[in-house]
Amino acid sequence: MRVFITGAGGFVGGHLVEHLLKQPDMALHAAVFLPPGQNPRLDGQPVSQFEVDLRSADAVRTILQAVQPDLIFHLAALADVGQSFKNPWETLENNIVAQINVLQAIETLRLDTRVLVISSGEIYGAGDPSGIPLDENHPFRPTNPYSVSKVTQDMLGLQYFLSDNMPIVIARPFNHMGPSQRGGFVAADFASQIAAIEAGKQDPVMYVGNLSAERDFTDVRDVVRAYHLLAVHGEAGEAYNVCSGNAYSIQYLLDTLLGYSAVSIEVRQDPTRMRPSDIPRRIGNADKLRQRTGWEPTIPFEQTLLDILNDWRRHMGIEPNAGPDAGAE
């Protein structure tokens, strides 16, 4: 099977590549933003890399004509919610135009290609005030430019299915995290500060934003398993939430990470880290995904956090360790 992955050099893309390389009969091709040799998650792997700006319709069409993929994972997107407030058009243009170019190229070339489009649980906004987990029938209520771009990607996937009978499946992941995630995301931001403090590169003070918000977190390694299952077994034209069904407060996330460090760290709130629109609680319902594919998350929340912290410790040049409370559930 010829598989084409956009955004393969990124956080989720790198984990997806690792997962797919363990599967039989997969020929992997990747669209990357940086040239080959500058993508550490891909370099040295049996993956054909194509440096391409997905906003160029001609470039996308040329690559897809060469690869003739059986399956596309369209992961490429700007995913920083905070940054989307600072530069809304950059996020909207990048995320929408790239997807249009991929789908239009498939149509123009008359390829018989299945596509997994990555939307987001952010499209649901604040969700149900009662706290009921959100299923795929919940109305869209985007609260930031990033989620507006994802609503558009979601609906474009549906439109090309309806208008062109294109076999498109839509994934709506809620918050996901894991090793190799970099700045701009809460667990990585906290873990990087703790590792920097342990390495003596930062004063023993952590700066945080809103700690009361609750989110549905899933390990990225479980998320990419879901993507693979949906790409192969998902029903075309349908959308599926990818989430754990559990809500964790940012305070608990922070306390868990701090519990893995023997260093005494002061926590201070930083007003600049507060978002213009922050949602108190969002939790998803992944029953539809489970019923279709049998998927279940397997990696505990606390283990994910320890793996993230140890990844940052390596990045800071210090030895990973389990920490005083490792394995706490």
GIBELHU-V194463 format. One line per field, one symbol per residue. psi: psi as a letter, one per 20 degrees, with the letter a starting at -180 (. if undefined). burial: 1 if it has 9 or more other ideal C-beta (glycine too) atoms within 8 Angstrom, else 0. Layout:
BEGIN
psi=???
burial=???
END
This chain:
BEGIN
psi=popppqkhiagggghgggghiiqqlpoppppqhqqqijnhihpiqmpppooqoiioggggggghhghlqhpponhpqpjogghhhhmghggggghggggghghhggggilqmpqpopocqihhicibphijpqpaiipqpmpjrhghghhgggghhggghgghjkpnpqppnqapqrrqipaqiqgghgghhgghhghijiqqlppprcpiiqpqoqqphhhghgggggghgiqppiqqpqorhjqppqhgggghgghiiqipppppqpohijpqhoppgppqrokhggghhijqqqipqghgggghgghghgghikqpqrhrhkqip.
burial=01111111111111111111100001011111000100101110101011010101001110111010101111111101101110000111111111111111111010101111111111111110000001110101011111111111110111011000011111111111110110001111111111111110010011011110111111111111111111100101011111111011110011011111100010101100101000101111110111011010000011111111111111010100001000000
END
